[in-house]
Amino acid sequence: MYLEQQALWRRMDAWEAPEVSAGFDRRLFARIGRRAAEPWAALDWLMRLFRPLQPSYATALACMLVVATVVVERGRHQTLPPDATVAIHAAEKDDPKQIEAALDDMKMLSDFEILPLAGEGKS
């Protein structure tokens, strides 16, 4: 491996770099100007910083979605303790004040349907 590395260095030392073509600087600065004018150019450095980690982020996001789905589904099918159902049934008893408040709320909401819309009668 050492000999191969030495041979590579000798070939690189012997290599002659080609001359820069005419107008290279002009084309380079025009390309930089177009790139800077793009809407996401300011965040480009951030994207380049996270580019090596993108597959890891995708995997982590997929795992988080699976865990969230399991948690939500488990919570959806979980049964209530017996004393909680007793409290629910006790709250469902007909309370005249609660019924009166609900009827007043329904009347108030139906009054909103009667009000004319802004600009409806104007032509």
C-alpha positions in Angstrom: 0.0 0.0 0.0 2.9 2.3 0.8 4.4 1.8 -2.7 1.0 2.4 -4.4 0.7 5.7 -2.4 4.1 6.8 -3.5 3.3 6.0 -7.1 0.1 8.0 -6.9 2.0 11.0 -5.5 4.6 10.8 -8.3 1.8 10.7 -10.9 0.1 13.7 -9.3 3.4 15.6 -9.3 3.9 14.9 -13.0 0.4 16.0 -13.9 0.1 19.3 -15.6 -3.1 21.3 -14.8 -4.9 22.6 -17.9 -5.1 26.3 -18.5 -8.2 28.1 -17.3 -10.4 28.9 -20.3 -11.2 32.4 -21.3 -14.3 33.8 -19.5 -14.1 31.3 -16.7 -14.3 34.0 -14.0 -17.2 35.7 -15.7 -19.2 32.4 -15.9 -18.3 31.5 -12.3 -19.5 34.8 -10.9 -22.7 34.7 -13.0 -23.4 31.2 -11.6 -22.7 32.3 -8.0 -25.1 35.3 -8.6 -27.9 33.1 -9.9 -27.4 30.7 -6.9 -27.5 33.5 -4.4 -30.7 34.8 -5.9 -32.6 31.5 -5.4 -35.1 31.7 -2.6 -33.6 28.9 -0.4 -29.9 30.0 -0.9 -29.7 31.3 2.6 -30.5 27.9 4.0 -28.2 26.0 1.6 -25.4 25.8 4.2 -27.8 24.2 6.7 -29.0 21.7 4.1 -25.4 20.8 3.3 -24.6 20.4 7.0 -27.5 17.9 7.5 -27.1 16.1 4.2 -25.0 13.2 5.6 -27.6 12.7 8.3 -30.7 12.6 6.1 -31.1 8.8 5.9 -30.8 8.7 9.7 -33.5 11.4 10.0 -35.8 9.5 7.7 -35.3 6.3 9.8 -35.9 8.2 13.1 -39.1 9.8 11.7 -40.4 6.5 10.6 -39.8 5.0 14.0 -41.5 8.0 15.7 -44.5 7.5 13.5 -44.7 3.8 14.4 -44.4 4.6 18.1 -47.0 7.4 17.9 -49.4 5.1 16.1 -49.0 2.3 18.7 -49.5 4.8 21.5 -52.6 6.4 20.0 -54.2 3.0 19.1 -53.5 1.6 22.6 -55.1 4.7 24.2 -58.1 4.4 21.9 -58.8 0.8 23.0 -58.0 1.2 26.7 -60.9 0.5 29.0 -61.9 2.8 31.8 -61.6 1.7 35.5 -65.0 0.8 37.1 -65.2 3.8 39.3 -64.8 6.2 36.3 -67.9 4.7 34.6 -69.9 5.3 37.8 -68.9 9.0 37.7 -69.9 9.2 34.0 -73.4 7.7 34.7 -73.9 10.1 37.7 -73.1 13.1 35.4 -75.6 11.9 32.8 -78.7 12.4 35.1 -81.2 15.0 33.9 -80.3 18.3 35.5 -83.0 20.9 34.8 -80.5 23.8 34.9 -78.2 22.1 32.5 -81.1 21.3 30.1 -82.3 25.0 30.3 -78.7 26.2 29.6 -78.4 23.9 26.6 -81.8 25.1 25.2 -80.8 28.8 25.6 -77.5 28.1 23.8 -79.4 26.4 20.9 -81.8 29.4 20.7 -78.9 31.8 20.6 -77.3 29.8 17.8 -80.5 29.7 15.8 -80.7 33.5 16.1 -77.4 33.8 14.3 -78.9 32.1 11.3 -81.7 34.7 11.1 -79.3 37.7 11.0 -78.7 39.1 7.5 -75.2 38.6 6.0 -73.0 41.7 5.5 -73.6 43.2 2.1 -76.5 40.8 1.3 -79.2 43.4 0.5 -76.9 45.9 -1.3 -76.6 45.8 -5.0 
